[in-house]
Amino acid sequence: MTKKTVSLVLGSGGARGMAHIGIIRCLEDNGYQITNIAGASIGALIGGFYAADKLDKYQGWVTALDRRDVLRLLDLSFDGGGLFKGDKIMTVLRKLVSDAKIEELPIEFTAVAVDIERQREVWFTEGSLFEAIRASIAIPSVFKPHYYRDMMLVDGGVLNPVPMAPTLRTVTDLTLAVNLNGREEIPRPKAAVRKKKALKTNPEDQNTVQRAVGRFIDRWWNEDAKEAEPQNKWGIMELINRSIDTMQNTIAHMKLAAHQPDILIEIPRSVGGLFDYNLAEDIIDEGYQLCEEALERYRNKTSESIGDEPPSLDGQ
């Protein structure tokens, strides 16, 4: 039996992007074939690794990280352009994915970045896979912009957090998009049985890296600062994180209104912060579960639509 083909749109959203891995695994387990991927930021990273058949290596590495490992990967930048240089992370990613030509990948792939000087979206559909990923994950004010092909490039999520448009060039049976900036609560029937391990709900277990990074940066930013006033209770990292989430969620829904996927999966912001890669395994499980539920709703909806079709007039 021929597998149904899928165009997969992977959105931006930091460590919440580990949910993309769970969604890919769920699609594979349910007999779908991913033939076309477009991604922004962490979506470009996960999509690119999958298209290059390197996702197993990345998943093995990221799920082994603990809080201290993540902190050690963040190299502060003192020459402007971003809080972190990103060199340590990029060294690891380069070793994991080596490099490949996008046009030679077995799966059609597009990485979305933004040319910050010309204020325009850039689609990478050929050339170096690593350079395209590096450009797409350069979160403004967090990581330094990436200079490539005579362009100063930043995170694709700045203009297109859920890049549907690149997938429209290819015909597939189904288009599935993932927005990593969904609402906080996960609506589920009370009787639903969880097939995968539940995400930790203890707030002390979540956002641990984010808080640690924020405290360190706040001390470095202004060592003489007095205790924050109530109206300024958020530190630099928390303010950046919430601002990016707000911006991307607004833009994402505007873009999705123009190009609606067959299935939209929204990952709640509460599953983790920008740097909470130490929660990778739990977030992967959450993505898997949300994808299973979305596929079930889609199958039920499709069955109902078929049942509502008028009888055939053939032979009359």
Buried (B, 14 or more C-beta within 10 A) or exposed (E): EEBEBBBBBBBBBBBBBBBBBBBBBBBEEBEBBBBBBBBBBBBBBBBBBBBBEBBEBBBEBBBEBEBEBBBEBBBEBEEEBBBBBBEEBBEBBEEBBEEBEBEEBEBBBBBBBBBBEEEEBBBBBBBBBBBBBBBBBBBBBBBBBBEBEEBBBBBBBBBBBBBBBBBEEEEBBBBBBBBBBBEEEBEEEEEEEEEBEEBBEEEEEBBBBBBBBBEBBBEEEEEEEEEEEEEEEBBBBBEBBBEBBEBBBEBBBEBBEEBEBBBBBBBBBBBBBBBBBBBBBBBBBBBBBBBBBBBEEBEEEEEEEEEEEEEEEEEE
